Amino acid sequence: MDVKTAGRVLDVLNLFAEEQKPLLYSEIAAQMQIPLSSCHGLLKTMVARGYLYEIGKKLGYYPTQKLMHVASLICHADPLNALLAPLLDQVRNLTGETAILAKLADSQVVYLIVAESRQTIRFSHQPGGFKAVHATSSGKALLAMLSPAERQKWLQGYGELQAYTERTLASRQALLDDLNEGVQRGWQRSVGEHVEDVMSLSLGFRAFEQPFAIVVAGPLGRMLKNEATIGRQLEEVKAWLAQALPSANLTFLEGSSR
């Protein structure tokens, strides 16, 4: 299976997640902007593998329960989820805001685990979602955990710093300056830089020789009011991480390794 075909399989599944209804193969082809013949062959393969079924003639296709079964087995065995999902629940309960585990994925930030705030007005995001590195506290926290040489190499390959809001950092130098301020502060911050009314704070750390970040995100006004408190609470999270990851060679920005 080539990369294009693999991408199309995932696009089909995401399309059903968005539409949440049976779809004719002509509708799928139109939305994915692929030839009818290619779409027909793709759907037939997914039917043969047990991931889709045809409801009836001219009634469309829909995913089978196999998808949920396979996903459940995979998620249940996720080693990081088993170790850190309970910790993210603790962070959510401590701060009152949405808590996220983030990691670099090439030139983007990917959210691995999300524990949503229980407050009515909250930051909401799905696991597996991507964010821009330069416009998020998670991206800054992850860059800060790279060595100077790694960071320089990464920034050289990074594209244009897209402006998402009026507050988005517009240059690499501005990004580095903001990142250094965060190192001195003890946490990285993004104040309406990716979404105007959202603010986040992030704690970077290295585990298993890889950079990760714990993110706390919520409505901008509430986060600004509570920033100092949440910043102190992120210090507590370091001890929780050490307990959750005793064999991960855990390292924080100040250079202390547990």
Salt bridges, closest charged atoms under 4 A:
ASP89 OD1 - ARG92 NH2 3.43
GLU97 OE2 - ARG222 NE 2.62
GLU116 OE1 - ARG122 NE 2.91
ASP178 OD2 - LYS140 NZ 2.71
GLU193 OE1 - LYS140 NZ 2.81
GLU227 OE2 - ARG189 NE 2.75
GLU235 OE2 - LYS238 NZ 3.16
GLU254 OE2 - LYS238 NZ 2.97
